[in-house]
Structures are given as structure tokens and as C-alpha cells.
């Protein structure tokens, strides 16, 4: 097993952190670098096994830094005071894809009672945002969402159920990103 050269690791982390900070406005270079180095220290045994492979070290730093930036962006989205889609709302929007726009307009308000509104006007907006967000996701994720929530097919096993839950979480994150995207 090879020892990690922490000076070299800090240099690679610094280069990657600078690149990520330029592309992700929500993070600072030093914070990304610190996250990369902390993660490298926590996973040092695994990292020592691949230490001679520069491509692996760079990819490791890139992945950890990107995950940190993504988590920071998601945290900012929750706290910025704008509307935030939950996975449950994304799931409900997907389930309406079987209805045409005309059918949806006929359903709005029909099942409401004094205690709650089951189908509301905001569902139309969520449906449009889900459609846009769905098109921005990877094809495999789209297929999982369509199978489970649009076509209503049950999950075959625990792995499929977990994949569907991760996919709907990804859709909700994408819907929130699209909601915050600045259009000029």
C-alpha cells in the first residue's frame, strides 16, 4: 500500500476546487477544497490503493467537490424563501400525466371538500414543471419514473422501489433548479 502525498493531494484539490467554484456560484473555493481533503482523509485507505493513478485521484476530487457543491445548492434552495417542490408533490404531478389538459381542468376543484383540496390549480403548474424537469433527467431515470408513477406499475422488488424513490427525489431537485433558473 502506498502512502498518500498530502501536499500533492492538496494541490489537486485546490485545482479542482477552483474549477468547481467558477462553475457553481453557491460555493467558495476554500470550502470545496476543505470538503475534498476531509473526504480524502476519511477515505484514505481506499485512496491509498489507487494512489499512483492520477486520473483516479482527479476523478475522486471532482466527484467529492461536485457533491459538496450540489448539497450546498440544495440547502440554499430550501432556505431562499422561494417555493420548494417536495418529492411528494413531484410524485403527484407525475401521476397526473395520464390525464389530458382538458381532463385536468375538469378535475380541478371537483373532489374538494371543507377539509382539504385534493386537486388544485397549483397541480397544473407542478405538472408543467415536472414535464420540463423530466426531460432534463437521464433517460434511465425518466424510464423509472414513467414506469412507476405514470403507468402505475408496481415495483418488482426492493431495489426497484428504492430506484423509484431516488428518481422522484432527482425529479424534485430538477424541478426546483428549473424554478430558480434565471431567464433573460
N, CA and C atoms as an extended XYZ file, in Angstrom:
552
Properties=species:S:1:pos:R:3:atomname:S:1:resname:S:1:resid:I:1 pbc="F F F"
N         0.839       -1.174        0.000 N   UNK     1
C         0.000        0.000        0.000 CA  UNK     1
C         0.891        1.246        0.000 C   UNK     1
N         0.547        2.192       -0.786 N   UNK     2
C         1.316        3.419       -0.940 CA  UNK     2
C         0.781        4.491        0.005 C   UNK     2
N         1.690        5.287        0.537 N   UNK     3
C         1.296        6.410        1.383 CA  UNK     3
C         0.821        7.568        0.512 C   UNK     3
N        -0.164        8.279        1.009 N   UNK     4
C        -0.692        9.431        0.285 CA  UNK     4
C         0.234       10.618        0.498 C   UNK     4
N         0.584       11.273       -0.593 N   UNK     5
C         1.351       12.518       -0.532 CA  UNK     5
C         0.331       13.645       -0.351 C   UNK     5
N         0.169       14.115        0.887 N   UNK     6
C        -0.879       15.078        1.194 CA  UNK     6
C        -0.625       16.434        0.555 C   UNK     6
N         0.625       16.778        0.309 N   UNK     7
C         0.908       18.036       -0.400 CA  UNK     7
C         0.368       17.973       -1.817 C   UNK     7
N         0.650       16.851       -2.490 N   UNK     8
C         0.152       16.676       -3.860 CA  UNK     8
C        -1.374       16.628       -3.862 C   UNK     8
N        -1.944       15.943       -2.884 N   UNK     9
C        -3.403       15.852       -2.777 CA  UNK     9
C        -4.003       17.247       -2.597 C   UNK     9
N        -3.366       18.080       -1.787 N   UNK    10
C        -3.854       19.449       -1.575 CA  UNK    10
C        -3.771       20.269       -2.861 C   UNK    10
N        -2.725       20.044       -3.671 N   UNK    11
C        -2.596       20.762       -4.942 CA  UNK    11
C        -3.702       20.367       -5.910 C   UNK    11
N        -3.956       19.062       -6.015 N   UNK    12
C        -5.024       18.592       -6.905 CA  UNK    12
C        -6.369       19.106       -6.405 C   UNK    12
N        -6.596       19.021       -5.101 N   UNK    13
C        -7.854       19.503       -4.521 CA  UNK    13
C        -8.035       21.000       -4.781 C   UNK    13
N        -6.961       21.761       -4.705 N   UNK    14
C        -7.028       23.201       -4.951 CA  UNK    14
C        -7.426       23.493       -6.392 C   UNK    14
N        -6.812       22.778       -7.346 N   UNK    15
C        -7.145       22.982       -8.771 CA  UNK    15
C        -8.598       22.627       -9.046 C   UNK    15
N        -9.033       21.486       -8.507 N   UNK    16
C       -10.415       21.057       -8.724 CA  UNK    16
C       -11.384       22.029       -8.044 C   UNK    16
N       -11.077       22.449       -6.842 N   UNK    17
C       -11.940       23.374       -6.108 CA  UNK    17
C       -12.087       24.703       -6.842 C   UNK    17
N       -10.999       25.198       -7.425 N   UNK    18
C       -11.058       26.444       -8.194 CA  UNK    18
C       -12.011       26.286       -9.374 C   UNK    18
N       -11.899       25.164      -10.073 N   UNK    19
C       -12.765       24.902      -11.225 CA  UNK    19
C       -14.232       24.814      -10.811 C   UNK    19
N       -14.490       24.106       -9.734 N   UNK    20
C       -15.876       23.949       -9.271 CA  UNK    20
C       -16.444       25.283       -8.803 C   UNK    20
N       -15.660       26.067       -8.085 N   UNK    21
C       -16.130       27.362       -7.592 CA  UNK    21
C       -16.456       28.315       -8.741 C   UNK    21
N       -15.743       28.192       -9.853 N   UNK    22
C       -16.049       29.022      -11.019 CA  UNK    22
C       -17.386       28.633      -11.645 C   UNK    22
N       -17.716       27.348      -11.596 N   UNK    23
C       -18.941       26.865      -12.237 CA  UNK    23
C       -20.155       26.839      -11.314 C   UNK    23
N       -19.934       26.855      -10.027 N   UNK    24
C       -21.022       26.790       -9.053 CA  UNK    24
C       -20.952       28.056       -8.195 C   UNK    24
N       -21.842       28.976       -8.429 N   UNK    25
C       -21.805       30.265       -7.742 CA  UNK    25
C       -22.112       30.163       -6.253 C   UNK    25
N       -22.643       29.048       -5.796 N   UNK    26
C       -23.058       28.935       -4.398 CA  UNK    26
C       -21.931       28.521       -3.462 C   UNK    26
N       -20.735       28.204       -3.994 N   UNK    27
C       -19.647       27.711       -3.142 CA  UNK    27
C       -18.388       28.553       -3.308 C   UNK    27
N       -17.567       28.531       -2.282 N   UNK    28
C       -16.264       29.181       -2.296 CA  UNK    28
C       -15.189       28.121       -2.499 C   UNK    28
N       -14.111       28.494       -3.154 N   UNK    29
C       -13.029       27.564       -3.458 CA  UNK    29
C       -12.492       26.891       -2.206 C   UNK    29
N       -12.242       27.651       -1.177 N   UNK    30
C       -11.650       27.088        0.042 CA  UNK    30
C       -12.585       26.079        0.720 C   UNK    30
N       -13.883       26.330        0.663 N   UNK    31
C       -14.835       25.387        1.251 CA  UNK    31
C       -14.844       24.060        0.482 C   UNK    31
N       -14.797       24.151       -0.842 N   UNK    32
C       -14.766       22.946       -1.662 CA  UNK    32
C       -13.481       22.173       -1.398 C   UNK    32
N       -12.365       22.875       -1.347 N   UNK    33
C       -11.073       22.230       -1.091 CA  UNK    33
C       -11.098       21.529        0.264 C   UNK    33
N       -11.611       22.197        1.269 N   UNK    34
C       -11.680       21.600        2.597 CA  UNK    34
C       -12.539       20.342        2.585 C   UNK    34
N       -13.648       20.371        1.880 N   UNK    35
C       -14.518       19.204        1.793 CA  UNK    35
C       -13.809       18.044        1.101 C   UNK    35
N       -13.081       18.347        0.037 N   UNK    36
C       -12.342       17.306       -0.686 CA  UNK    36
C       -11.287       16.674        0.214 C   UNK    36
N       -10.515       17.508        0.896 N   UNK    37
C        -9.441       16.985        1.749 CA  UNK    37
C        -9.999       16.205        2.938 C   UNK    37
N       -11.085       16.675        3.519 N   UNK    38
C       -11.707       15.952        4.618 CA  UNK    38
C       -12.193       14.582        4.148 C   UNK    38
N       -12.836       14.569        2.996 N   UNK    39
C       -13.331       13.322        2.434 CA  UNK    39
C       -12.176       12.383        2.092 C   UNK    39
N       -11.091       12.931        1.565 N   UNK    40
C        -9.908       12.119        1.246 CA  UNK    40
C        -9.333       11.504        2.520 C   UNK    40
N        -9.289       12.280        3.582 N   UNK    41
C        -8.763       11.760        4.848 CA  UNK    41
C        -9.659       10.643        5.388 C   UNK    41
N       -10.961       10.851        5.309 N   UNK    42
C       -11.894        9.839        5.806 CA  UNK    42
C       -11.839        8.556        4.981 C   UNK    42
N       -11.512        8.675        3.707 N   UNK    43
C       -11.447        7.509        2.813 CA  UNK    43
C       -10.012        7.190        2.405 C   UNK    43
N        -9.075        7.497        3.255 N   UNK    44
C        -7.658        7.362        2.915 CA  UNK    44
C        -7.250        5.931        2.592 C   UNK    44
N        -7.854        4.936        3.216 N   UNK    45
C        -7.484        3.555        2.919 CA  UNK    45
C        -7.829        3.211        1.472 C   UNK    45
N        -9.001        3.567        1.049 N   UNK    46
C        -9.407        3.322       -0.334 CA  UNK    46
C        -8.560        4.138       -1.300 C   UNK    46
N        -8.253        5.363       -0.925 N   UNK    47
C        -7.462        6.251       -1.770 CA  UNK    47
C        -6.020        5.751       -1.898 C   UNK    47
N        -5.476        5.166       -0.834 N   UNK    48
C        -4.105        4.642       -0.875 CA  UNK    48
C        -3.969        3.509       -1.884 C   UNK    48
N        -5.028        2.727       -2.064 N   UNK    49
C        -4.999        1.614       -3.013 CA  UNK    49
C        -4.831        2.106       -4.446 C   UNK    49
N        -5.302        3.299       -4.752 N   UNK    50
C        -5.262        3.846       -6.113 CA  UNK    50
C        -4.349        5.064       -6.213 C   UNK    50
N        -3.450        5.248       -5.262 N   UNK    51
C        -2.703        6.495       -5.194 CA  UNK    51
C        -1.870        6.775       -6.431 C   UNK    51
N        -1.279        5.823       -7.077 N   UNK    52
C        -0.438        6.089       -8.243 CA  UNK    52
C        -1.214        6.519       -9.481 C   UNK    52
N        -2.504        6.333       -9.486 N   UNK    53
C        -3.351        6.629      -10.643 CA  UNK    53
C        -3.849        8.086      -10.555 C   UNK    53
N        -3.202        8.975      -11.305 N   UNK    54
C        -3.562       10.410      -11.280 CA  UNK    54
C        -5.002       10.652      -11.712 C   UNK    54
N        -5.452        9.891      -12.710 N   UNK    55
C        -6.822       10.062      -13.200 CA  UNK    55
C        -7.830        9.730      -12.095 C   UNK    55
N        -7.534        8.696      -11.320 N   UNK    56
C        -8.420        8.322      -10.219 CA  UNK    56
C        -8.466        9.420       -9.157 C   UNK    56
N        -7.300        9.948       -8.812 N   UNK    57
C        -7.226       10.997       -7.784 CA  UNK    57
C        -8.000       12.238       -8.241 C   UNK    57
N        -7.819       12.616       -9.493 N   UNK    58
C        -8.534       13.774      -10.033 CA  UNK    58
C       -10.045       13.514      -10.040 C   UNK    58
N       -10.454       12.317      -10.498 N   UNK    59
C       -11.878       11.983      -10.553 CA  UNK    59
C       -12.476       11.953       -9.147 C   UNK    59
N       -11.710       11.437       -8.187 N   UNK    60
C       -12.157       11.420       -6.796 CA  UNK    60
C       -12.414       12.851       -6.317 C   UNK    60
N       -11.461       13.725       -6.546 N   UNK    61
C       -11.599       15.124       -6.115 CA  UNK    61
C       -12.773       15.804       -6.811 C   UNK    61
N       -12.924       15.566       -8.089 N   UNK    62
C       -14.003       16.164       -8.874 CA  UNK    62
C       -15.362       15.704       -8.347 C   UNK    62
N       -15.491       14.406       -8.085 N   UNK    63
C       -16.772       13.876       -7.607 CA  UNK    63
C       -17.113       14.423       -6.229 C   UNK    63
N       -16.164       14.405       -5.316 N   UNK    64
C       -16.417       14.899       -3.959 CA  UNK    64
C       -16.749       16.391       -3.986 C   UNK    64
N       -16.010       17.159       -4.760 N   UNK    65
C       -16.260       18.595       -4.856 CA  UNK    65
C       -17.619       18.908       -5.458 C   UNK    65
N       -18.001       18.168       -6.480 N   UNK    66
C       -19.299       18.370       -7.113 CA  UNK    66
C       -20.433       17.988       -6.170 C   UNK    66
N       -20.251       16.896       -5.434 N   UNK    67
C       -21.272       16.512       -4.460 CA  UNK    67
C       -21.442       17.591       -3.389 C   UNK    67
N       -20.348       18.159       -2.944 N   UNK    68
C       -20.409       19.234       -1.949 CA  UNK    68
C       -21.171       20.440       -2.517 C   UNK    68
N       -20.822       20.838       -3.735 N   UNK    69
C       -21.478       21.995       -4.356 CA  UNK    69
C       -22.968       21.738       -4.561 C   UNK    69
N       -23.298       20.537       -4.970 N   UNK    70
C       -24.706       20.195       -5.172 CA  UNK    70
C       -25.481       20.238       -3.860 C   UNK    70
N       -24.886       19.718       -2.796 N   UNK    71
C       -25.541       19.758       -1.482 CA  UNK    71
C       -25.727       21.197       -1.009 C   UNK    71
N       -24.740       22.048       -1.263 N   UNK    72
C       -24.854       23.457       -0.881 CA  UNK    72
C       -25.960       24.151       -1.670 C   UNK    72
N       -26.058       23.835       -2.966 N   UNK    73
C       -27.110       24.436       -3.788 CA  UNK    73
C       -28.484       23.986       -3.298 C   UNK    73
N       -28.620       22.690       -2.988 N   UNK    74
C       -29.895       22.193       -2.494 CA  UNK    74
C       -30.266       22.844       -1.162 C   UNK    74
N       -29.288       23.025       -0.279 N   UNK    75
C       -29.543       23.684        1.004 CA  UNK    75
C       -29.976       25.123        0.794 C   UNK    75
N       -29.350       25.809       -0.135 N   UNK    76
C       -29.737       27.190       -0.430 CA  UNK    76
C       -31.155       27.244       -0.988 C   UNK    76
N       -31.487       26.272       -1.840 N   UNK    77
C       -32.823       26.256       -2.428 CA  UNK    77
C       -33.910       26.115       -1.366 C   UNK    77
N       -33.642       25.334       -0.341 N   UNK    78
C       -34.619       25.133        0.725 CA  UNK    78
C       -34.802       26.410        1.538 C   UNK    78
N       -33.751       27.189        1.680 N   UNK    79
C       -33.778       28.338        2.582 CA  UNK    79
C       -33.953       29.687        1.887 C   UNK    79
N       -34.128       29.714        0.576 N   UNK    80
C       -34.135       31.001       -0.116 CA  UNK    80
C       -35.480       31.716       -0.119 C   UNK    80
N       -36.500       31.116        0.478 N   UNK    81
C       -37.787       31.792        0.580 CA  UNK    81
C       -38.668       31.595       -0.636 C   UNK    81
N       -38.158       30.987       -1.690 N   UNK    82
C       -38.981       30.699       -2.849 CA  UNK    82
C       -39.679       29.362       -2.645 C   UNK    82
N       -40.666       29.121       -3.495 N   UNK    83
C       -41.386       27.857       -3.385 CA  UNK    83
C       -40.430       26.700       -3.634 C   UNK    83
N       -40.629       25.596       -2.893 N   UNK    84
C       -39.761       24.429       -2.992 CA  UNK    84
C       -40.626       23.188       -3.177 C   UNK    84
N       -40.435       22.482       -4.301 N   UNK    85
C       -41.176       21.245       -4.550 CA  UNK    85
C       -40.628       20.123       -3.684 C   UNK    85
N       -41.527       19.380       -3.090 N   UNK    86
C       -41.135       18.197       -2.334 CA  UNK    86
C       -41.249       16.980       -3.253 C   UNK    86
N       -40.583       15.882       -2.917 N   UNK    87
C       -40.748       14.666       -3.723 CA  UNK    87
C       -42.209       14.212       -3.810 C   UNK    87
N       -42.976       14.402       -2.753 N   UNK    88
C       -44.395       14.032       -2.782 CA  UNK    88
C       -45.142       14.836       -3.849 C   UNK    88
N       -44.856       16.119       -3.954 N   UNK    89
C       -45.512       16.950       -4.970 CA  UNK    89
C       -45.059       16.551       -6.375 C   UNK    89
N       -43.793       16.203       -6.523 N   UNK    90
C       -43.302       15.735       -7.824 CA  UNK    90
C       -44.013       14.440       -8.209 C   UNK    90
N       -44.182       13.554       -7.254 N   UNK    91
C       -44.870       12.278       -7.490 CA  UNK    91
C       -46.326       12.528       -7.904 C   UNK    91
N       -47.004       13.441       -7.207 N   UNK    92
C       -48.395       13.754       -7.542 CA  UNK    92
C       -48.495       14.340       -8.942 C   UNK    92
N       -47.548       15.192       -9.298 N   UNK    93
C       -47.557       15.778      -10.642 CA  UNK    93
C       -47.374       14.698      -11.697 C   UNK    93
N       -46.481       13.755      -11.454 N   UNK    94
C       -46.264       12.655      -12.404 CA  UNK    94
C       -47.523       11.819      -12.586 C   UNK    94
N       -48.224       11.593      -11.499 N   UNK    95
C       -49.424       10.761      -11.564 CA  UNK    95
C       -50.531       11.402      -12.391 C   UNK    95
N       -50.447       12.710      -12.637 N   UNK    96
C       -51.466       13.383      -13.457 CA  UNK    96
C       -51.148       13.319      -14.945 C   UNK    96
N       -49.979       12.777      -15.305 N   UNK    97
C       -49.602       12.727      -16.721 CA  UNK    97
C       -50.551       11.861      -17.548 C   UNK    97
N       -51.311       10.978      -16.919 N   UNK    98
C       -52.242       10.127      -17.665 CA  UNK    98
C       -53.463       10.918      -18.120 C   UNK    98
N       -53.679       12.103      -17.565 N   UNK    99
C       -54.808       12.947      -17.937 CA  UNK    99
C       -54.385       13.979      -18.974 C   UNK    99
N       -55.273       14.283      -19.893 N   UNK   100
C       -55.019       15.374      -20.828 CA  UNK   100
C       -55.256       16.692      -20.095 C   UNK   100
N       -54.851       17.789      -20.705 N   UNK   101
C       -55.063       19.101      -20.079 CA  UNK   101
C       -56.563       19.373      -19.874 C   UNK   101
N       -57.376       18.956      -20.832 N   UNK   102
C       -58.819       19.159      -20.710 CA  UNK   102
C       -59.385       18.356      -19.539 C   UNK   102
N       -58.921       17.108      -19.402 N   UNK   103
C       -59.391       16.287      -18.292 CA  UNK   103
C       -58.952       16.878      -16.954 C   UNK   103
N       -57.740       17.396      -16.908 N   UNK   104
C       -57.251       18.009      -15.676 CA  UNK   104
C       -58.089       19.221      -15.292 C   UNK   104
N       -58.414       20.050      -16.281 N   UNK   105
C       -59.206       21.238      -15.967 CA  UNK   105
C       -60.586       20.854      -15.454 C   UNK   105
N       -61.103       19.728      -15.892 N   UNK   106
C       -62.390       19.248      -15.390 CA  UNK   106
C       -62.305       18.685      -13.983 C   UNK   106
N       -61.137       18.234      -13.586 N   UNK   107
C       -60.962       17.644      -12.260 CA  UNK   107
C       -60.702       18.681      -11.173 C   UNK   107
N       -60.190       19.839      -11.556 N   UNK   108
C       -59.812       20.832      -10.557 CA  UNK   108
C       -61.030       21.254       -9.746 C   UNK   108
N       -60.917       21.085       -8.446 N   UNK   109
C       -61.970       21.500       -7.536 CA  UNK   109
C       -63.095       20.512       -7.352 C   UNK   109
N       -63.182       19.473       -8.170 N   UNK   110
C       -64.308       18.542       -8.081 CA  UNK   110
C       -64.295       17.697       -6.815 C   UNK   110
N       -63.106       17.285       -6.374 N   UNK   111
C       -63.029       16.406       -5.215 CA  UNK   111
C       -62.705       17.179       -3.937 C   UNK   111
N       -62.806       18.470       -3.977 N   UNK   112
C       -62.519       19.282       -2.797 CA  UNK   112
C       -63.680       19.192       -1.812 C   UNK   112
N       -63.349       19.287       -0.549 N   UNK   113
C       -64.369       19.390        0.484 CA  UNK   113
C       -63.903       20.444        1.493 C   UNK   113
N       -64.588       20.547        2.602 N   UNK   114
C       -64.255       21.583        3.571 CA  UNK   114
C       -62.927       21.326        4.280 C   UNK   114
N       -62.445       20.095        4.260 N   UNK   115
C       -61.227       19.760        4.988 CA  UNK   115
C       -59.957       19.890        4.157 C   UNK   115
N       -60.036       19.618        2.865 N   UNK   116
C       -58.829       19.718        2.047 CA  UNK   116
C       -59.170       19.811        0.565 C   UNK   116
N       -58.205       20.322       -0.181 N   UNK   117
C       -58.325       20.403       -1.629 CA  UNK   117
C       -57.454       19.291       -2.213 C   UNK   117
N       -58.082       18.337       -2.872 N   UNK   118
C       -57.330       17.195       -3.393 CA  UNK   118
C       -56.632       17.535       -4.705 C   UNK   118
N       -57.282       18.259       -5.558 N   UNK   119
C       -56.675       18.680       -6.825 CA  UNK   119
C       -56.830       20.186       -6.909 C   UNK   119
N       -55.730       20.878       -7.048 N   UNK   120
C       -55.783       22.336       -7.017 CA  UNK   120
C       -55.151       22.925       -8.272 C   UNK   120
N       -55.270       24.226       -8.396 N   UNK   121
C       -54.673       24.923       -9.521 CA  UNK   121
C       -53.159       24.768       -9.534 C   UNK   121
N       -52.545       24.694       -8.355 N   UNK   122
C       -51.084       24.587       -8.313 CA  UNK   122
C       -50.597       23.272       -8.899 C   UNK   122
N       -51.463       22.278       -8.973 N   UNK   123
C       -51.079       20.998       -9.567 CA  UNK   123
C       -50.807       21.157      -11.059 C   UNK   123
N       -51.499       22.066      -11.715 N   UNK   124
C       -51.239       22.318      -13.142 CA  UNK   124
C       -49.834       22.888      -13.328 C   UNK   124
N       -49.439       23.804      -12.456 N   UNK   125
C       -48.092       24.369      -12.518 CA  UNK   125
C       -47.060       23.295      -12.219 C   UNK   125
N       -47.326       22.502      -11.194 N   UNK   126
C       -46.399       21.417      -10.844 CA  UNK   126
C       -46.290       20.419      -11.986 C   UNK   126
N       -47.387       20.171      -12.659 N   UNK   127
C       -47.389       19.245      -13.801 CA  UNK   127
C       -46.502       19.776      -14.931 C   UNK   127
N       -46.601       21.059      -15.210 N   UNK   128
C       -45.748       21.653      -16.251 CA  UNK   128
C       -44.278       21.626      -15.834 C   UNK   128
N       -44.007       21.953      -14.574 N   UNK   129
C       -42.625       21.928      -14.081 CA  UNK   129
C       -42.064       20.507      -14.078 C   UNK   129
N       -42.898       19.524      -13.741 N   UNK   130
C       -42.455       18.129      -13.744 CA  UNK   130
C       -42.146       17.666      -15.167 C   UNK   130
N       -42.961       18.091      -16.111 N   UNK   131
C       -42.720       17.718      -17.505 CA  UNK   131
C       -41.390       18.276      -17.998 C   UNK   131
N       -41.141       19.535      -17.671 N   UNK   132
C       -39.875       20.171      -18.058 CA  UNK   132
C       -38.698       19.512      -17.344 C   UNK   132
N       -38.845       19.258      -16.051 N   UNK   133
C       -37.781       18.629      -15.281 CA  UNK   133
C       -37.501       17.207      -15.732 C   UNK   133
N       -38.548       16.482      -16.073 N   UNK   134
C       -38.397       15.099      -16.524 CA  UNK   134
C       -37.548       15.023      -17.784 C   UNK   134
N       -37.737       15.973      -18.682 N   UNK   135
C       -36.963       15.977      -19.932 CA  UNK   135
C       -35.485       16.283      -19.716 C   UNK   135
N       -35.132       16.859      -18.579 N   UNK   136
C       -33.737       17.187      -18.285 CA  UNK   136
C       -33.006       16.068      -17.534 C   UNK   136
N       -33.726       15.034      -17.138 N   UNK   137
C       -33.120       13.922      -16.410 CA  UNK   137
C       -32.554       12.873      -17.376 C   UNK   137
N       -31.642       12.046      -16.901 N   UNK   138
C       -31.122       10.960      -17.748 CA  UNK   138
C       -32.250       10.024      -18.188 C   UNK   138
N       -32.075        9.398      -19.337 N   UNK   139
C       -33.106        8.519      -19.906 CA  UNK   139
C       -33.492        7.389      -18.952 C   UNK   139
N       -32.502        6.805      -18.261 N   UNK   140
C       -32.796        5.700      -17.345 CA  UNK   140
C       -33.691        6.177      -16.198 C   UNK   140
N       -33.439        7.365      -15.689 N   UNK   141
C       -34.255        7.923      -14.612 CA  UNK   141
C       -35.662        8.224      -15.120 C   UNK   141
N       -35.759        8.749      -16.338 N   UNK   142
C       -37.063        9.004      -16.935 CA  UNK   142
C       -37.876        7.715      -17.045 C   UNK   142
N       -37.205        6.637      -17.480 N   UNK   143
C       -37.889        5.353      -17.656 CA  UNK   143
C       -38.423        4.831      -16.326 C   UNK   143
N       -37.635        4.955      -15.263 N   UNK   144
C       -38.077        4.500      -13.939 CA  UNK   144
C       -39.294        5.302      -13.494 C   UNK   144
N       -39.257        6.617      -13.668 N   UNK   145
C       -40.371        7.467      -13.250 CA  UNK   145
C       -41.637        7.169      -14.053 C   UNK   145
N       -41.485        7.009      -15.342 N   UNK   146
C       -42.648        6.725      -16.185 CA  UNK   146
C       -43.282        5.385      -15.795 C   UNK   146
N       -42.449        4.382      -15.613 N   UNK   147
C       -42.952        3.047      -15.285 CA  UNK   147
C       -43.706        3.054      -13.955 C   UNK   147
N       -43.108        3.656      -12.963 N   UNK   148
C       -43.660        3.569      -11.610 CA  UNK   148
C       -44.805        4.539      -11.365 C   UNK   148
N       -44.637        5.799      -11.748 N   UNK   149
C       -45.604        6.820      -11.334 CA  UNK   149
C       -46.587        7.230      -12.425 C   UNK   149
N       -46.214        7.109      -13.680 N   UNK   150
C       -47.147        7.485      -14.743 CA  UNK   150
C       -47.981        6.276      -15.154 C   UNK   150
N       -47.298        5.160      -15.448 N   UNK   151
C       -48.026        3.955      -15.859 CA  UNK   151
C       -48.574        3.185      -14.660 C   UNK   151
N       -48.072        3.472      -13.464 N   UNK   152
C       -48.594        2.859      -12.248 CA  UNK   152
C       -48.199        1.415      -12.027 C   UNK   152
N       -47.134        0.958      -12.678 N   UNK   153
C       -46.696       -0.422      -12.492 CA  UNK   153
C       -45.997       -0.565      -11.140 C   UNK   153
N       -46.312       -1.613      -10.398 N   UNK   154
C       -45.696       -1.765       -9.072 CA  UNK   154
C       -44.211       -2.128       -9.188 C   UNK   154
N       -43.483       -1.805       -8.152 N   UNK   155
C       -42.062       -2.148       -8.110 CA  UNK   155
C       -41.923       -3.661       -7.957 C   UNK   155
N       -41.014       -4.248       -8.723 N   UNK   156
C       -40.824       -5.687       -8.692 CA  UNK   156
C       -40.159       -6.174       -7.422 C   UNK   156
N       -39.237       -5.395       -6.900 N   UNK   157
C       -38.527       -5.784       -5.675 CA  UNK   157
C       -38.083       -4.529       -4.943 C   UNK   157
N       -37.352       -4.736       -3.869 N   UNK   158
C       -36.908       -3.620       -3.034 CA  UNK   158
C       -35.977       -2.680       -3.795 C   UNK   158
N       -35.124       -3.240       -4.661 N   UNK   159
C       -34.192       -2.410       -5.435 CA  UNK   159
C       -34.939       -1.476       -6.384 C   UNK   159
N       -35.986       -1.969       -7.033 N   UNK   160
C       -36.779       -1.127       -7.938 CA  UNK   160
C       -37.521       -0.039       -7.165 C   UNK   160
N       -38.002       -0.391       -5.974 N   UNK   161
C       -38.706        0.605       -5.150 CA  UNK   161
C       -37.752        1.720       -4.741 C   UNK   161
N       -36.542        1.352       -4.332 N   UNK   162
C       -35.554        2.355       -3.945 CA  UNK   162
C       -35.130        3.199       -5.142 C   UNK   162
N       -34.978        2.559       -6.308 N   UNK   163
C       -34.618        3.301       -7.522 CA  UNK   163
C       -35.708        4.310       -7.868 C   UNK   163
N       -36.963        3.926       -7.707 N   UNK   164
C       -38.079        4.845       -7.981 CA  UNK   164
C       -38.071        6.015       -7.001 C   UNK   164
N       -37.778        5.738       -5.736 N   UNK   165
C       -37.711        6.818       -4.749 CA  UNK   165
C       -36.570        7.779       -5.053 C   UNK   165
N       -35.400        7.241       -5.433 N   UNK   166
C       -34.272        8.115       -5.799 CA  UNK   166
C       -34.600        8.931       -7.046 C   UNK   166
N       -35.314        8.317       -7.984 N   UNK   167
C       -35.666        9.013       -9.221 CA  UNK   167
C       -36.626       10.165       -8.953 C   UNK   167
N       -37.606        9.959       -8.081 N   UNK   168
C       -38.556       11.038       -7.788 CA  UNK   168
C       -37.867       12.145       -6.995 C   UNK   168
N       -36.897       11.783       -6.147 N   UNK   169
C       -36.099       12.809       -5.459 CA  UNK   169
C       -35.310       13.636       -6.476 C   UNK   169
N       -34.736       12.964       -7.468 N   UNK   170
C       -33.976       13.665       -8.512 CA  UNK   170
C       -34.892       14.591       -9.317 C   UNK   170
N       -36.109       14.133       -9.599 N   UNK   171
C       -37.057       14.976      -10.325 CA  UNK   171
C       -37.411       16.220       -9.511 C   UNK   171
N       -37.659       16.047       -8.216 N   UNK   172
C       -37.989       17.202       -7.372 CA  UNK   172
C       -36.832       18.199       -7.352 C   UNK   172
N       -35.596       17.704       -7.248 N   UNK   173
C       -34.431       18.607       -7.279 CA  UNK   173
C       -34.351       19.337       -8.610 C   UNK   173
N       -34.604       18.630       -9.712 N   UNK   174
C       -34.549       19.263      -11.035 CA  UNK   174
C       -35.659       20.294      -11.187 C   UNK   174
N       -36.854       19.998      -10.681 N   UNK   175
C       -37.953       20.962      -10.744 CA  UNK   175
C       -37.587       22.229       -9.977 C   UNK   175
N       -36.936       22.076       -8.824 N   UNK   176
C       -36.528       23.241       -8.031 CA  UNK   176
C       -35.422       24.024       -8.731 C   UNK   176
N       -34.504       23.342       -9.383 N   UNK   177
C       -33.446       24.046      -10.139 CA  UNK   177
C       -34.056       24.845      -11.277 C   UNK   177
N       -34.994       24.227      -12.001 N   UNK   178
C       -35.626       24.918      -13.114 CA  UNK   178
C       -36.431       26.120      -12.632 C   UNK   178
N       -37.038       25.989      -11.464 N   UNK   179
C       -37.831       27.075      -10.882 CA  UNK   179
C       -36.944       28.279      -10.559 C   UNK   179
N       -35.695       28.019      -10.187 N   UNK   180
C       -34.771       29.086       -9.782 CA  UNK   180
C       -33.890       29.578      -10.924 C   UNK   180
N       -33.963       28.920      -12.048 N   UNK   181
C       -33.145       29.306      -13.185 CA  UNK   181
C       -33.571       30.691      -13.670 C   UNK   181
N       -32.637       31.542      -13.860 N   UNK   182
C       -32.920       32.905      -14.307 CA  UNK   182
C       -33.109       32.891      -15.815 C   UNK   182
N       -34.214       33.437      -16.254 N   UNK   183
C       -34.470       33.530      -17.693 CA  UNK   183
C       -34.360       34.991      -18.106 C   UNK   183
N       -33.648       35.199      -19.165 N   UNK   184
C       -33.458       36.573      -19.664 CA  UNK   184
C       -34.055       36.711      -21.028 C   UNK   184
